[in-house]
Amino acid sequence: MQNLVSIIIPTYNRAHLIGETLESVIAQSYINWECIVVDDGSSDYTAELMEFYKTRDRRISYHQRPKNRPKGANTCRNYGFEISIGKYVNWFDSDDLMAPKFIERKLDGFKSNTDMVVSKSILMNENEEIIGKEIRTKNSVNLLEDFITLKISWYLPDPMYRKKFLADKKLFDEHLLKGQDRDFHIRRLLENPNINFLDDYLTKYRQTDNSISQDFNEKTIKSLYFTINKLIKTLLPLNPKKETEYFLLKQQLKKYPFLYRNHEITKRNFLLFRDLGRLDLITIKWFIKYVLAVLSFKFVNKGQFFLRGE
């Protein structure tokens, strides 16, 4: 008996795209899968379309996000996991496409001690024109810190997980408004999983201008700021490399132009310099740049110039 694989897809007003995504799932060479689509409250014709696909293929199921839980793709992903019954789990997006052997090749990559198998993505635009390949999806001797500093990267559809590896763990942060995927991946890497990387491009990943990743309002930036602050506190006892500390410091300071009205964050950034405990030239340079930015925003409501550069 083949092992069951759970494909979990959150969706919101993607009726014009999810059909093609589901066709790529149906076309898989490996046939023992369930596809769980969780709707975040679509107002288009998603529900009608999903009725068609449920009837066409009984391996596809359609669910609504529970009304008593926060709106968002993360809640849909978590809920899909909770109702899944597969031995392996792969989250996917409702506008991306699977290669025909997406499932088969990943399952072949699992050994007895493998926690997750990671493939690669081809990048396409809204018109499905190929615009590049993600070449940073690979292993490294310092995988966690290289992922944090963007030397290594992968997208949400790339990893397939052994479900028992994820059992009883906090999965996607349902209150985080930005950087949800990276937050999830970093927390998994902190658990030191056994990963097998495939040199196979198995996903066509759609990059769009209206993605949540393009949302730079104050609320989403603040959400990400506090998430990264938690990451820094987790990392510091592990003695990360200077390069990693500098990267996270600059990431936080460069959010300040969106958050300068929040006095708590102004103070937290000063405390961040203290927590890093470094008195080298790079840290001193950024401390001076930050002080100048704080003063400039205080008096003229401008100052992002001081926080540019590396």
C-alpha positions as CSV (number, residue, x, y, z in Angstrom):
1,M,0.0,0.0,0.0
2,Q,1.4,3.4,-1.0
3,N,1.8,6.0,1.7
4,L,-0.8,8.8,1.7
5,V,0.5,12.3,1.0
6,S,-1.5,15.3,2.2
7,I,-1.4,18.4,0.0
8,I,-2.7,21.5,1.9
9,I,-3.7,24.6,-0.1
10,P,-5.1,27.8,1.5
11,T,-7.0,30.0,-0.9
12,Y,-8.6,33.4,-1.0
13,N,-10.3,34.8,-4.1
14,R,-8.2,32.7,-6.5
15,A,-10.9,31.1,-8.5
16,H,-9.2,32.3,-11.7
17,L,-6.0,30.5,-10.7
18,I,-6.7,27.6,-8.4
19,G,-8.2,25.4,-11.2
20,E,-4.9,25.2,-12.9
21,T,-3.2,24.4,-9.6
22,L,-5.6,21.6,-8.9
23,E,-5.1,20.2,-12.5
24,S,-1.4,20.0,-11.7
25,V,-2.2,18.0,-8.6
26,I,-4.6,15.7,-10.4
27,A,-1.9,15.0,-13.0
28,Q,0.6,13.6,-10.5
29,S,2.3,10.4,-11.3
30,Y,1.9,9.3,-7.7
31,I,-1.8,8.7,-7.1
32,N,-2.2,8.1,-3.3
33,W,-2.8,11.7,-2.2
34,E,-5.4,13.9,-0.6
35,C,-5.7,17.5,-1.5
36,I,-7.2,19.7,1.3
37,V,-8.3,23.2,0.1
38,V,-9.1,25.6,3.0
39,D,-10.9,28.8,2.0
40,D,-10.2,32.0,3.9
41,G,-13.6,33.5,3.1
42,S,-13.5,34.0,-0.7
43,S,-16.2,36.3,-2.2
44,D,-15.6,35.1,-5.8
45,Y,-16.8,31.8,-7.4
46,T,-14.2,29.7,-5.5
47,A,-17.0,27.7,-3.7
48,E,-18.7,26.8,-7.0
49,L,-15.5,25.8,-8.7
50,M,-14.5,23.6,-5.7
51,E,-17.8,21.8,-5.9
52,F,-16.9,20.9,-9.5
53,Y,-13.4,19.6,-8.4
54,K,-14.8,17.7,-5.4
55,T,-17.2,15.9,-7.7
56,R,-14.6,15.2,-10.3
57,D,-12.0,13.8,-8.0
58,R,-12.9,12.5,-4.5
59,R,-9.3,12.9,-3.3
60,I,-10.0,16.7,-3.3
61,S,-11.8,18.2,-0.3
62,Y,-13.0,21.7,0.4
63,H,-13.2,23.4,3.8
64,Q,-13.9,26.9,5.2
65,R,-11.5,28.4,7.8
66,P,-13.1,28.1,11.2
67,K,-14.9,31.4,12.0
68,N,-13.5,31.5,15.6
69,R,-9.9,31.6,14.4
70,P,-7.9,34.6,12.9
71,K,-8.4,35.3,9.2
72,G,-5.4,34.5,7.1
73,A,-3.5,31.9,5.1
74,N,-1.6,30.7,8.2
75,T,-4.8,29.7,10.0
76,C,-5.9,27.9,6.8
77,R,-2.5,26.0,6.7
78,N,-2.8,25.0,10.3
79,Y,-6.4,23.9,10.0
80,G,-5.6,21.9,6.9
81,F,-2.8,20.1,8.8
82,E,-5.1,19.4,11.7
83,I,-7.6,17.5,9.5
84,S,-5.0,15.8,7.3
85,I,-4.5,12.1,7.6
86,G,-1.4,11.6,5.4
87,K,1.9,10.2,6.5
88,Y,3.6,13.1,4.6
89,V,2.5,16.7,4.3
90,N,3.3,19.3,1.7
91,W,1.8,22.8,1.8
92,F,1.2,24.4,-1.5
93,D,-0.2,27.8,-2.8
94,S,-3.3,28.2,-4.8
95,D,-1.6,30.0,-7.7
96,D,1.5,27.7,-8.1
97,L,1.9,24.6,-10.3
98,M,3.4,21.2,-9.6
99,A,5.6,19.2,-12.0
100,P,4.0,15.8,-12.8
101,K,6.5,14.0,-10.6
102,F,6.3,16.5,-7.7
103,I,5.1,14.0,-5.2
104,E,6.9,11.0,-6.6
105,R,10.4,12.5,-6.6
106,K,10.0,13.9,-3.1
107,L,8.8,10.6,-1.6
108,D,11.8,8.9,-3.3
109,G,14.0,11.3,-1.3
110,F,12.8,10.1,2.1
111,K,15.0,7.6,4.0
112,S,14.2,6.1,7.4
113,N,15.6,9.1,9.3
114,T,14.6,11.9,6.9
115,D,12.4,14.6,8.4
116,M,11.9,16.7,5.3
117,V,12.8,16.7,1.6
118,V,13.3,20.0,-0.2
119,S,13.0,20.5,-4.0
120,K,13.5,23.7,-6.0
121,S,11.2,26.2,-7.7
122,I,11.1,27.8,-11.1
123,L,9.9,31.4,-10.9
124,M,7.1,32.7,-13.2
125,N,5.2,35.9,-13.5
126,E,1.4,36.5,-13.6
127,N,1.4,35.4,-17.3
128,E,3.2,32.2,-16.5
129,E,6.4,33.4,-18.2
130,I,9.5,32.0,-16.7
131,I,11.5,34.8,-15.1
132,G,14.2,32.8,-13.2
133,K,15.2,29.9,-11.0
134,E,15.8,29.8,-7.3
135,I,19.4,28.7,-7.1
136,R,19.8,29.2,-3.3
137,T,18.0,26.0,-2.4
138,K,20.8,23.8,-1.2
139,N,22.5,22.5,1.9
140,S,25.3,24.2,3.8
141,V,27.5,23.6,6.8
142,N,25.6,26.4,8.7
143,L,22.1,26.0,7.3
144,L,20.2,27.9,9.9
145,E,22.3,31.1,9.8
146,D,22.7,30.9,6.0
147,F,18.9,30.7,5.7
148,I,18.4,33.7,8.0
149,T,20.9,35.8,6.0
150,L,19.3,34.7,2.7
151,K,22.3,32.9,1.4
152,I,20.0,29.8,1.4
153,S,16.3,30.1,0.6
154,W,13.3,28.0,-0.5
155,Y,9.6,28.7,-1.0
156,L,6.6,27.3,0.9
157,P,5.8,24.5,-1.6
158,D,9.4,23.2,-1.7
159,P,9.6,21.1,1.5
160,M,7.7,17.9,2.1
161,Y,7.5,16.9,5.7
162,R,7.2,13.6,7.5
163,K,4.0,14.4,9.5
164,K,5.3,12.9,12.8
165,F,8.2,15.4,12.7
166,L,5.6,18.2,12.9
167,A,3.4,16.6,15.5
168,D,2.7,18.7,18.7
169,K,4.7,21.6,17.4
170,K,3.7,25.2,16.8
171,L,3.2,25.5,13.1
172,F,2.3,28.7,11.3
173,D,1.9,31.8,13.4
174,E,-1.7,32.8,12.9
175,H,-1.1,36.4,14.2
176,L,2.0,37.2,12.0
177,L,1.1,39.5,9.1
178,K,4.3,39.4,7.2
179,G,7.2,36.9,6.6
180,Q,5.0,34.0,7.6
181,D,6.8,31.4,5.5
182,R,10.3,32.3,6.6
183,D,9.3,32.4,10.2
184,F,7.9,28.9,9.9
185,H,11.0,27.6,8.1
186,I,13.4,29.2,10.6
187,R,11.6,27.6,13.5
188,R,11.9,24.2,11.8
189,L,15.6,24.7,11.2
190,L,16.1,25.5,14.9
191,E,14.9,22.0,15.6
192,N,17.9,20.6,13.6
193,P,15.9,18.4,11.2
194,N,17.4,15.7,8.9
195,I,16.9,17.3,5.4
196,N,17.4,15.8,2.0
197,F,17.8,18.4,-0.8
198,L,16.8,17.4,-4.3
199,D,18.4,19.0,-7.4
200,D,15.0,19.0,-9.1
201,Y,12.8,21.9,-10.0
202,L,9.4,20.6,-9.1
203,T,7.3,23.8,-8.6
204,K,6.4,26.7,-10.8
205,Y,6.2,29.5,-8.2
206,R,4.2,32.6,-9.2
207,Q,5.5,36.0,-8.2
208,T,2.9,38.7,-8.3
209,D,2.9,42.4,-7.4
210,N,-0.2,42.2,-5.2
211,S,1.3,39.5,-2.9
212,I,1.2,40.0,0.9
213,S,5.0,40.1,0.7
214,Q,4.6,43.5,-1.0
215,D,2.6,44.9,1.9
216,F,4.7,47.5,3.8
217,N,2.1,49.2,6.1
218,E,2.9,49.9,9.7
219,K,0.8,47.0,11.1
220,T,2.5,44.3,9.1
221,I,6.0,45.7,9.6
222,K,5.4,45.9,13.4
223,S,4.2,42.3,13.4
224,L,7.4,41.2,11.6
225,Y,9.6,43.4,13.9
226,F,8.5,41.6,17.0
227,T,8.8,38.2,15.4
228,I,12.4,38.9,14.5
229,N,13.1,40.2,18.0
230,K,12.0,36.8,19.3
231,L,14.3,35.1,16.8
232,I,17.3,37.3,18.0
233,K,16.6,36.3,21.6
234,T,16.5,32.7,20.6
235,L,19.7,32.9,18.6
236,L,22.0,34.9,20.9
237,P,22.6,32.0,23.4
238,L,23.6,29.9,20.4
239,N,26.6,32.3,19.7
240,P,25.7,33.1,16.1
241,K,28.3,34.5,13.7
242,K,29.0,38.2,13.6
243,E,27.6,38.3,10.1
244,T,24.3,36.9,11.2
245,E,24.0,39.4,14.1
246,Y,24.8,42.3,11.8
247,F,22.2,41.1,9.3
248,L,19.4,41.0,11.9
249,L,20.5,44.3,13.4
250,K,20.3,46.1,10.1
251,Q,17.0,44.3,9.3
252,Q,15.4,45.7,12.4
253,L,16.9,49.2,12.1
254,K,15.7,49.6,8.5
255,K,12.1,49.0,9.7
256,Y,12.3,52.2,11.8
257,P,11.0,54.6,9.1
258,F,7.7,52.7,9.3
259,L,7.7,52.5,13.1
260,Y,9.3,55.7,14.4
261,R,6.1,56.9,16.0
262,N,6.2,53.9,18.3
263,H,8.4,54.9,21.3
264,E,8.6,51.3,22.5
265,I,10.4,50.3,19.3
266,T,12.7,53.3,19.5
267,K,13.8,52.0,22.9
268,R,13.9,48.4,21.9
269,N,16.4,49.2,19.1
270,F,18.7,50.8,21.6
271,L,18.4,47.7,23.8
272,L,19.3,45.6,20.8
273,F,22.7,47.2,20.5
274,R,23.2,46.4,24.2
275,D,22.1,42.8,23.8
276,L,24.5,42.2,20.9
277,G,27.3,43.5,23.1
278,R,29.7,44.4,20.3
279,L,31.9,47.5,20.2
280,D,33.4,47.0,16.7
281,L,33.4,49.5,13.9
282,I,30.3,48.2,12.1
283,T,28.2,48.3,15.3
284,I,29.4,51.8,16.2
285,K,28.6,53.0,12.6
286,W,25.1,51.7,12.8
287,F,24.6,53.0,16.3
288,I,25.5,56.5,15.0
289,K,23.3,56.1,12.0
290,Y,20.4,55.1,14.2
291,V,20.8,58.0,16.6
292,L,20.9,60.4,13.7
293,A,17.7,58.8,12.3
294,V,15.9,59.0,15.6
295,L,16.7,62.7,16.0
296,S,15.8,63.5,12.4
297,F,12.4,61.7,12.7
298,K,11.8,63.5,16.0
299,F,12.3,67.0,14.6
300,V,11.3,66.7,10.9
301,N,9.5,63.4,10.5
302,K,12.2,62.2,8.0
303,G,15.4,60.3,8.4
304,Q,15.3,57.1,6.4
305,F,18.4,58.4,4.5
306,F,20.5,57.6,7.6
307,L,19.5,53.9,7.6
308,R,20.4,53.1,4.0
309,G,23.4,51.2,3.0
310,E,25.2,48.2,4.4
